């Protein structure tokens, strides 16, 4: 019933417009467009965003605002005038419209070459339906038509357009009739400047990737039709000109569907630049698809013309909120890399607490690092608001505060797991895997976010998780396999005996000292102790036992310094801690002692590591403090650790 009421209003408005002079409609349209610009905040903001995408590098903010206002006025005039023009005869229309270069199309038809006419929402685009049969009526003319939502208006529009002899083909009904018409030597017009969604080819439009319909290129390839574009420009009050281009599908250039689609965007962009106020800027041409805004798995993919590189594209800005713990942040690196590789225009900004922000300098896929203050939500929001506008925010932590940061920063798309009472702050929520399930490495949790956003993660899932789930190693070296002291000269070996999470993750300090002493007895290795100020007591105990073989750096390194010193180490003997993950990220092999935690969940990423662990009935418990006798850690002997370290040293020295 509502559709019919809307239809009656539409017919009444069309009838009134039909009896009014065109110049009056033009002036009335300008006024109504100005009112729409004043009061339609949603569409004004959309037009401002689109115009900025296209011209921010070329026009001042004042010029951009003026262009948006003029666009609303021009849109009003063209829509009102179209209501009358659709009821006028072609001869009457031609008193108001100047036609340029129609011969480029007519000559193709006379030569028996079909034509795919590339159209855009430029000026009064409805004029093509009225005028094409007059100029090239000696062949069949058609238009590919998108059915309107109101069936009554749809039937009326179809009937009005077909009165001139134009044939209409519904997109939803398939394209076999369109191909048959073209093969008979006819012409088909296709509107080609709208967002094509999941079925489009992602190719540059004004330097920014946009999903573009491949239909004109597909039709041209299937039927060997010529590709010609046409646009309508407003030249004065109730005056227009219709301009046809030459054929632009040159046989000397790449003739693939993707290349032709990209070329179509270039032609339409050139047309828009002639009179930008005439184009339909209130359409969301550069829409961010949901959920797959990363484009790696799109069927038609991304196409860049040879003269355009990924660096030339206008960036798609992604804010990734890092985990707050060093180890978790390192385990999210494969996901960050997958996100970066998800689309060629991706610009990755990492927002991380100041204490771990330097770690992200090690990841070349990260373009910008924001060091967040640790104690103030408002300070973090203020810092984010001073950055260039982000298109999406990917939130690795589950906290409410992290979601508030991106929400208060007005980032339009916010992705993450449901987390702690924050569902209302996210608009793309990750689902937790169903339980029960086999244990999966913590890095997979982050990779799942990347995959749900459209990244390709299969390689990361297979190579990364298989490397971390190494079996418990109890390496024994025979006397013949032990290397001489000379071979070990000047070796630096890191040792991290602390764990910020809690005492349950810490192997016994005396075992660390005993293992280090056994290794030092066979070498001139120098031990570098790493840790935080909270580990000072443990460090003093180990340093006293090792004497001159030890340099105690516990509590004396910044994260930047820790990174530099870890790079100099041949390997690291450690607990399950952030330093273990950092060493693995640097490519330094680790011997890691696990007890209360599970290496299948949080083991080091990469190859060449050894995990020492003995299963006991209560592990993994994931507690901060052991409530009983610490049996999981006591089960790992100093000799096992020494043998594991020596086995890695032997392998590395032989290579």
C-alpha positions in Angstrom: 0.0 0.0 0.0 2.8 2.4 0.9 4.5 1.7 -2.4 1.4 2.6 -4.3 1.0 5.9 -2.3 4.6 6.8 -3.2 3.9 5.9 -6.8 0.9 8.3 -6.8 3.0 11.1 -5.4 5.7 10.4 -8.0 3.1 10.5 -10.9 1.6 13.7 -9.5 5.0 15.3 -9.3 5.9 14.2 -12.8 2.6 15.6 -14.2 3.3 19.0 -12.6 6.8 19.0 -13.9 5.6 18.2 -17.4 3.6 21.4 -17.7 6.2 23.8 -16.2 8.9 25.5 -18.3 12.3 23.9 -18.3 14.0 27.1 -17.2 11.6 27.3 -14.2 12.3 23.7 -13.3 16.0 24.4 -13.6 15.8 27.3 -11.1 13.4 25.4 -8.8 15.9 22.5 -8.8 18.7 24.8 -7.8 16.7 26.0 -4.8 15.6 22.6 -3.8 19.1 21.3 -4.1 20.4 24.1 -1.9 17.8 23.2 0.7 18.9 19.5 0.5 22.5 20.6 1.0 21.5 22.6 4.1 19.3 20.0 5.8 20.5 16.6 4.6 23.5 16.2 6.8 24.0 12.4 6.0 24.2 12.9 2.3 26.2 16.1 2.6 28.8 14.4 4.7 28.9 11.5 2.2 29.4 13.9 -0.7 32.1 15.8 1.2 33.9 12.5 1.9 33.7 11.4 -1.7 34.8 14.8 -3.1 37.7 14.8 -0.7 38.8 11.4 -1.9 38.8 12.6 -5.5 40.2 16.1 -5.1 41.8 16.7 -1.7 45.2 16.8 -3.3 44.1 19.3 -5.9 41.6 21.6 -4.2 41.5 23.6 -1.0 38.9 22.8 1.7 37.0 25.9 0.7 36.9 24.8 -2.9 35.7 21.3 -1.9 32.9 22.7 0.2 31.8 24.9 -2.7 31.9 22.0 -5.0 29.6 19.9 -2.7 27.1 22.8 -2.5 27.1 23.3 -6.3 26.7 19.5 -6.7 23.5 19.4 -4.6 22.1 22.3 -6.7 23.1 20.7 -10.0 21.6 17.4 -8.8 18.3 19.2 -8.0 18.2 20.8 -11.5 19.0 17.6 -13.4 16.4 15.5 -11.5 13.6 18.0 -11.9 14.4 18.7 -15.6 14.6 14.9 -16.3 11.0 14.5 -15.2 10.0 16.9 -18.1 12.6 15.7 -20.6 11.3 12.1 -20.4 7.9 13.4 -21.7 9.3 15.5 -24.5 9.9 14.4 -28.1 13.5 13.9 -29.3 13.2 17.0 -31.6 12.1 19.2 -28.7 14.9 17.8 -26.5 17.5 18.6 -29.2 16.5 22.3 -28.9 18.2 22.1 -25.5 20.9 19.5 -26.0 23.9 19.7 -28.2 25.3 16.4 -29.5 29.0 16.0 -30.0 30.9 13.1 -31.8 27.9 10.8 -32.3 29.6 9.7 -35.5 32.2 7.7 -33.4 29.3 5.3 -32.5 27.2 5.5 -35.7 30.2 4.7 -37.9 30.8 1.4 -35.9 27.2 0.4 -36.4 27.4 1.1 -40.2 30.5 -1.1 -40.3 28.6 -3.9 -38.5 30.5 -3.5 -35.3 28.4 -3.7 -32.1 28.9 -1.1 -29.4 28.9 -1.3 -25.6 28.1 2.3 -24.6 29.7 3.1 -21.2 27.4 5.5 -19.3 27.8 7.2 -15.9 25.6 9.2 -13.5 26.7 12.4 -15.1 24.3 15.3 -15.7 20.8 14.2 -17.0 21.8 10.7 -17.9 18.2 9.8 -18.7 18.6 11.7 -22.0 20.3 8.6 -23.5 17.1 6.6 -23.3 15.3 9.4 -25.2 17.8 10.2 -27.9 19.7 7.0 -28.9 16.9 5.6 -31.0 16.8 8.8 -33.0 20.4 8.9 -33.9 21.2 5.2 -34.3 17.7 3.7 -34.7 18.8 1.7 -37.7 20.2 -0.9 -35.2 18.7 -2.4 -32.1 19.3 -0.2 -29.0 19.1 -1.4 -25.4 20.1 -0.7 -21.9 20.9 -3.0 -19.0 18.5 -2.0 -16.3 18.6 -2.3 -12.5 15.0 -2.9 -11.2 13.7 -0.3 -8.9 12.5 -1.2 -5.4 9.0 0.3 -5.9 7.4 -2.0 -8.5 4.8 0.6 -9.6 7.4 3.2 -10.3 9.6 0.5 -11.9 6.8 -0.4 -14.3 6.2 3.2 -15.2 9.9 4.0 -15.9 10.3 0.9 -18.0 7.2 1.8 -20.0 8.3 5.4 -20.5 11.8 4.4 -21.7 10.6 1.7 -24.1 8.3 4.2 -25.9 11.2 5.5 -27.8 12.2 2.1 -29.0 14.8 1.3 -26.4 14.9 -2.3 -25.2 15.5 -2.9 -21.5 17.2 -5.9 -20.0 17.0 -6.6 -16.3 20.3 -7.5 -14.7 18.7 -10.2 -12.6 17.4 -12.0 -15.7 20.8 -13.0 -17.1 22.8 -11.6 -20.0 22.1 -14.0 -22.8 19.6 -11.7 -24.5 22.1 -8.8 -24.2 24.9 -10.9 -25.9 22.4 -12.0 -28.6 21.6 -8.3 -29.3 25.2 -7.3 -29.6 26.1 -10.2 -31.9 23.3 -9.0 -34.1 25.2 -5.7 -34.5 23.2 -3.6 -32.0 24.2 -1.4 -29.1 23.8 -1.7 -25.3 24.2 1.1 -22.7 25.6 0.1 -19.3 25.8 2.4 -16.3 29.3 1.6 -15.1 30.2 4.0 -12.2 28.5 2.5 -9.2 29.9 0.4 -6.4 29.8 -3.2 -7.7 30.1 -5.0 -4.3 31.5 -8.5 -4.1 31.1 -9.1 -7.8 33.4 -6.3 -9.0 37.0 -5.9 -9.9 38.9 -3.7 -7.4 40.7 -1.1 -9.6 41.7 2.6 -9.1 39.1 5.3 -9.5 40.5 8.8 -8.7 43.6 6.9 -7.3 41.6 4.9 -4.8 40.6 1.3 -5.1 36.9 0.9 -5.9 34.8 -2.2 -6.7 33.9 -1.8 -10.4 31.5 -3.8 -12.5 33.3 -5.9 -15.2 30.0 -6.2 -17.2 30.9 -3.7 -20.0 34.3 -5.4 -20.5 32.8 -8.9 -20.4 30.2 -8.0 -23.0 32.8 -6.4 -25.2 35.1 -9.5 -25.0 32.3 -12.0 -25.6 30.9 -10.2 -28.7 33.9 -8.2 -30.0 32.0 -5.0 -29.5 33.6 -1.6 -29.4 33.8 0.2 -26.1 32.7 3.9 -26.3 31.8 6.2 -23.5 29.3 9.1 -23.4 28.5 11.7 -20.8 26.1 14.6 -20.4 27.3 18.0 -19.1 25.2 21.0 -18.0 26.3 24.1 -20.0 23.7 26.7 -18.8 20.2 27.1 -17.5 18.3 24.2 -19.1 21.1 23.6 -21.5 23.2 20.5 -21.9 25.7 18.8 -24.2 26.1 15.1 -24.9 29.6 14.0 -25.7 30.7 10.7 -27.1 34.3 9.5 -26.9 36.3 7.6 -29.5 36.6 3.8 -29.2 39.0 3.2 -26.3 39.6 -0.6 -26.2 42.8 -0.4 -28.2 44.1 -3.8 -29.6 47.6 -2.5 -28.8 47.0 -2.6 -25.1 46.1 -5.3 -22.6 42.6 -6.5 -23.6 41.8 -8.6 -20.5 38.5 -8.0 -18.7 40.4 -6.5 -15.7 42.5 -4.1 -17.9 39.4 -2.9 -19.8 37.5 -2.4 -16.5 40.3 -0.3 -15.2 40.4 1.6 -18.5 36.7 2.3 -18.1 37.3 3.9 -14.7 40.0 6.1 -16.2 37.6 7.3 -19.0 34.8 8.0 -16.5 37.2 9.9 -14.2 38.3 12.0 -17.2 34.6 12.8 -18.0 33.9 13.8 -14.4 36.8 16.2 -14.2 35.2 18.2 -17.1 32.3 19.1 -14.8 32.6 17.5 -11.4 29.5 19.2 -10.0 27.4 17.1 -12.5 28.4 13.7 -11.2 26.4 11.7 -8.6 28.6 12.3 -5.5 26.0 11.2 -3.0 26.5 7.6 -4.1 28.9 5.6 -1.8 31.3 4.8 -4.6 34.3 3.8 -2.4 32.2 1.8 0.0 34.1 -0.3 2.5 32.8 -3.9 2.1 31.7 -5.8 5.1 33.0 -8.1 6.4 35.7 -8.7 3.7 37.3 -5.2 3.5 40.6 -7.0 2.8 40.6 -8.0 -0.8 42.9 -11.0 -1.0 40.1 -13.6 -1.4 37.8 -11.8 -3.7 37.1 -13.9 -6.8 37.9 -11.1 -9.3 40.6 -9.6 -7.2 42.5 -6.4 -7.6 43.9 -5.0 -10.9 46.4 -2.1 -11.1 47.2 -0.7 -14.5 51.0 -1.0 -15.4 51.6 2.7 -14.8 50.1 2.6 -11.3 51.9 1.0 -8.4 50.6 0.2 -4.9 52.5 3.2 -3.6 50.6 5.5 -6.0 47.2 4.5 -4.5 45.4 6.6 -2.0 45.8 4.6 1.3 43.2 2.4 3.0 44.1 3.3 6.6 43.9 0.4 9.1 44.4 1.0 12.8 45.4 -2.1 14.7 45.2 -1.9 18.4 48.1 -4.0 19.7 47.9 -6.4 22.7 49.2 -4.9 25.9 51.5 -7.8 26.7 54.8 -8.2 24.8 54.4 -11.9 24.2 50.8 -11.5 22.9 51.9 -8.7 20.7 54.6 -10.8 19.1 52.2 -13.7 18.6 49.9 -11.3 16.7 52.6 -10.4 14.1 51.6 -13.1 11.6 48.1 -11.6 11.6 49.4 -8.1 11.1 51.4 -9.3 8.1 48.3 -11.1 6.6 46.3 -7.9 7.1 49.0 -5.8 5.3 49.1 -8.3 2.4 45.3 -8.3 2.3 45.1 -5.3 -0.1 47.8 -3.3 -1.9 46.7 0.1 -0.6 46.7 -1.0 3.1 48.5 1.4 5.4 49.0 -0.2 8.8 49.1 1.9 12.0 49.8 0.1 15.2 48.6 1.7 18.5 50.4 0.1 21.4 51.2 0.9 25.0 54.5 2.8 25.3 56.2 0.0 27.1 56.0 -2.4 24.1 55.6 0.0 21.2 59.4 -0.3 20.2 58.8 -4.0 19.4 56.7 -3.0 16.4 59.7 -1.4 14.7 60.8 -5.0 14.0 57.8 -5.6 11.7 58.4 -4.0 8.2 54.7 -4.3 7.4 53.9 -1.6 9.9 53.8 1.9 8.5 53.2 4.0 11.6 53.5 3.3 15.3 51.5 5.3 17.9 52.8 5.0 21.4 49.8 5.2 23.7 49.9 6.7 27.3 49.3 4.0 29.8 47.1 5.8 32.3 44.6 7.9 30.5 41.8 6.9 28.1 41.1 10.5 27.1 44.7 11.1 26.3 44.8 8.0 24.1 41.6 9.1 22.3 43.0 12.6 21.8 46.2 11.1 20.3 44.2 8.9 17.9 42.0 11.9 16.9 45.1 13.8 15.8 45.9 11.1 13.2 44.7 10.9 9.6 41.2 9.4 9.4 41.2 5.6 9.8 38.8 3.5 7.7 38.8 0.6 10.1 40.1 -0.4 13.6 41.1 -4.0 14.4 41.2 -4.6 18.1 43.3 -7.5 19.3 42.7 -7.1 23.1 39.4 -8.0 24.5 39.1 -5.1 26.9 36.3 -2.5 27.2 38.8 0.3 27.3 40.3 -0.7 23.9 36.9 -0.6 22.3 36.1 2.7 23.9 39.3 4.1 22.4 38.3 3.4 18.8 34.6 4.3 19.4 35.4 7.7 20.9 37.9 8.2 18.0 34.9 7.9 15.6 36.5 5.1 13.5 33.6 3.9 11.4 34.4 0.2 11.3 35.5 -1.5 14.6 36.4 -5.2 14.6 37.2 -7.6 17.4 36.0 -10.4 19.6 33.0 -9.7 21.8 35.2 -9.3 24.9 34.1 -7.8 28.2 30.8 -6.0 27.9 31.7 -4.2 24.7 29.5 -5.7 22.1 27.7 -2.4 21.6 30.9 -0.6 20.7 31.8 -3.0 17.8 30.1 -3.3 14.5 31.9 -6.3 13.2 32.1 -9.0 15.9 34.3 -12.1 15.7 32.7 -15.3 16.8 34.6 -17.5 19.3 35.2 -21.1 18.0 32.8 -23.7 19.2 33.9 -25.7 22.2 35.3 -28.3 22.8 38.0 -28.0 20.2 41.7 -29.1 19.9 44.1 -26.6 21.5 45.3 -24.0 19.0 48.2 -21.6 19.2 47.3 -18.1 20.4 48.6 -16.7 17.1 45.7 -18.5 15.4 43.2 -16.4 17.4 44.6 -13.2 15.9 44.9 -14.8 12.4 41.2 -15.6 12.6 40.4 -11.9 12.8 42.5 -11.3 9.7 40.8 -14.1 7.8 37.3 -12.9 8.8 38.3 -9.5 7.4 39.2 -11.0 4.0 43.0 -11.8 4.4 44.6 -14.9 3.1 45.9 -16.8 6.1 46.2 -20.4 5.0 50.0 -20.3 4.7 50.3 -18.5 8.1 48.1 -21.1 9.7 50.1 -24.1 8.4 53.7 -22.8 8.8 53.4 -20.9 12.0 51.4 -23.2 14.2 53.3 -26.3 13.1 56.6 -24.7 14.1 55.5 -23.8 17.6 54.0 -27.2 18.5 57.3 -29.0 18.9 57.5 -32.0 21.1 59.2 -32.0 24.4 62.9 -32.4 23.8 65.2 -34.3 26.2 68.5 -33.9 24.2 71.4 -36.0 25.4 74.9 -35.3 24.0 77.6 -37.9 24.1 81.2 -37.1 24.8 82.0 -37.5 21.1 79.4 -34.9 20.2 80.6 -32.2 22.6 82.5 -29.4 21.0 85.7 -27.9 22.2 86.1 -24.8 24.3 87.7 -23.1 21.3 84.6 -23.5 19.2 82.5 -21.7 21.8 84.7 -18.7 22.2 83.0 -15.3 22.3 79.5 -16.8 22.3 76.8 -14.7 23.9 73.9 -16.6 25.4 70.8 -14.8 26.8 69.2 -16.0 30.0 65.7 -14.9 31.1 64.8 -16.4 34.5 61.8 -14.2 35.2 58.2 -14.1 34.1 55.9 -11.1 34.6 52.8 -13.2 34.7 53.7 -14.9 38.0 56.0 -17.3 39.8 54.3 -20.4 38.5 55.9 -19.8 35.1 59.4 -19.5 36.5 61.9 -22.3 36.5 64.0 -22.6 39.6 66.8 -20.0 39.7 69.3 -22.5 40.9 68.4 -24.8 38.0 69.1 -21.9 35.6 72.4 -21.3 37.3 73.3 -25.0 37.3 72.5 -25.4 33.6 74.5 -22.2 32.7 77.5 -23.5 34.8 77.4 -26.9 32.9 77.5 -25.1 29.6 80.2 -22.6 30.8 82.4 -25.6 31.8 82.6 -26.6 28.2 82.9 -23.2 26.7 83.9 -19.6 27.0 80.3 -18.5 26.6 79.2 -15.2 28.2 75.8 -15.2 29.8 73.6 -12.0 29.5 70.8 -11.9 32.1 67.6 -10.2 31.0 64.5 -9.2 32.9 62.6 -6.5 34.7 63.3 -4.8 38.0 61.0 -7.3 39.6 63.4 -10.0 38.7 66.4 -8.4 40.4 66.6 -10.9 43.3 66.6 -13.8 40.9 69.3 -12.1 38.8 71.6 -11.5 41.7 71.3 -15.2 42.7 72.2 -16.4 39.2 74.9 -13.8 38.7 76.6 -14.8 42.0 76.7 -18.4 40.9 78.2 -17.7 37.5 80.7 -15.1 38.4 82.8 -13.7 35.6 80.8 -15.7 33.0 77.8 -13.4 33.5 76.7 -9.9 32.7 73.6 -8.9 34.7 71.4 -6.6 32.6 68.2 -7.2 34.6 66.3 -4.0 35.2 68.9 -2.0 33.2 67.5 -2.2 29.6 64.8 -0.4 27.8 62.9 -2.5 25.2 65.0 -0.9 22.4 68.2 -1.9 24.2 66.8 -5.4 24.9 66.2 -5.8 21.2 69.7 -4.7 20.4 71.3 -7.1 22.9 69.1 -10.0 22.0 70.3 -9.7 18.4 73.9 -10.3 19.6 72.9 -13.6 21.3 73.5 -16.9 19.8 70.4 -18.3 21.6 68.3 -17.6 24.7 67.6 -19.9 27.7 64.3 -18.7 29.1 60.9 -19.3 30.7 57.6 -18.9 28.8 57.8 -15.1 28.8 57.7 -12.0 26.5 61.5 -12.1 26.0 61.1 -15.7 24.6 58.7 -14.4 22.0 60.8 -11.4 21.2 63.9 -13.5 20.7 61.9 -15.8 18.3 60.7 -12.7 16.4 64.4 -11.7 16.0 65.3 -15.1 14.7 67.2 -16.1 17.8 66.6 -19.7 18.8 65.3 -20.3 22.3 65.3 -23.1 24.8 62.2 -22.6 26.7 61.1 -24.3 29.9 57.3 -24.8 30.2 55.3 -26.0 33.2 52.1 -24.3 34.2 51.4 -23.1 30.6 50.9 -25.0 27.4 53.4 -24.7 24.5 50.7 -25.6 22.0 49.1 -22.4 23.0 51.9 -20.0 23.6 55.1 -21.6 22.3 57.6 -19.5 20.3 56.9 -18.9 16.7 59.3 -20.1 14.1 61.8 -22.9 13.6 64.8 -24.1 15.5 63.5 -23.8 19.1 63.5 -26.5 21.8 60.7 -26.7 24.4 61.5 -28.5 27.7 58.4 -29.8 29.4 57.3 -32.8 31.5 53.6 -33.5 31.7 52.3 -33.9 35.2 48.8 -34.5 36.3 48.0 -30.9 37.1 49.6 -29.1 34.1 48.8 -26.9 32.4 47.0 -25.0 35.2 47.7 -21.4 34.0 47.8 -20.2 37.6 50.0 -17.3 38.7 51.2 -19.1 41.8 51.6 -22.9 42.3 49.3 -24.0 45.1 51.2 -27.3 45.7 54.8 -28.5 45.2 55.8 -26.9 41.8 56.2 -30.4 40.4 55.9 -29.4 36.7 59.0 -27.1 36.9 61.0 -29.4 39.2 60.6 -32.2 36.7 62.9 -30.4 34.2 66.5 -31.0 35.2 69.5 -28.6 34.7 71.2 -31.3 32.6 68.3 -31.4 30.1 68.5 -27.6 29.7 72.3 -27.7 29.2 72.0 -30.5 26.7 69.3 -28.6 24.7 71.4 -25.5 24.6 74.5 -27.4 23.5 72.6 -29.2 20.8 71.5 -25.9 19.2 75.0 -24.4 19.5 76.4 -27.5 17.9 73.9 -27.3 15.0 74.5 -23.6 14.5 78.3 -23.8 14.6 78.2 -26.6 12.0 76.1 -24.5 9.7 
